[in-house]
Amino acid sequence: MSVPKFSEIGRVDNVCPTCRSNLERRPDRKQPCPRCGNLIFVRTRPLDRKRVLLSAADVEKLEIEWKVFHEFGSPISPEQLSVHVAELGKHRRQFLLECSEAWKVGVKVRAQIIPTQGCAVSVDQAKKIYWPAELPNLPLEGCERFPERGCACCYVPVVDAT
């Protein structure tokens, strides 16, 4: 069976995927473009686990790639593995920085892990909500996908209502 090919779908820069205008601030979740009003979606692509900006049409394509990824998997070379681990570390540092900024303005943000399909370790962890200082590194210890196919988990903020 051949390894499926994944595309460089989405934008890694701070540019609207619909109207191509520069964005003052990179969105960290779905929001409308200030210039054209079309929704900008933020997702992780299976190709390299980079967070990308997508149009509504691109979201459908990305979801198809993730279905293929979860069905067939994607082996990672040693070079890709080192880049992947570095990206996971950058994701954690950026997430913690954003939590810190929120805390400075009085918003109490905690964290949750969005699990990778097919990994019991991450599914168990997804039930927990962490204080930023307690947030575990990705990949989680015992990850059932790492290193063969890479960890596709990510952190999401949980805002305390109190």
Stockholm file with secondary structure:
# STOCKHOLM 1.0

chainA/1-162         MSVPKFSEIGRVDNVCPTCRSNLERRPDRKQPCPRCGNLIFVRTRPLDRKRVLLSAADVEKLEIEWKVFHEFGSPISPEQLSVHVAELGKHRRQFLLECSEAWKVGVKVRAQIIPTQGCAVSVDQAKKIYWPAELPNLPLEGCERFPERGCACCYVPVVDAT
#=GR chainA/1-162 SS CCCCCCCCCSBSSSBCTTTCCBCSSCCSSCEECTTTCCEEEEEECTTTCCEEEECHHHHHHHHHHHHHHHHHCCCCCHHHHHHHHHHHHHHHHHHHHHHHHHHHTTCCEEEEEECCTTCHHHHHHTTCCBCGGGCCCSSCTTCSSTTTTCCCCEEEEEECCC
#=GC SS_cons         CCCCCCCCCSBSSSBCTTTCCBCSSCCSSCEECTTTCCEEEEEECTTTCCEEEECHHHHHHHHHHHHHHHHHCCCCCHHHHHHHHHHHHHHHHHHHHHHHHHHHTTCCEEEEEECCTTCHHHHHHTTCCBCGGGCCCSSCTTCSSTTTTCCCCEEEEEECCC
//
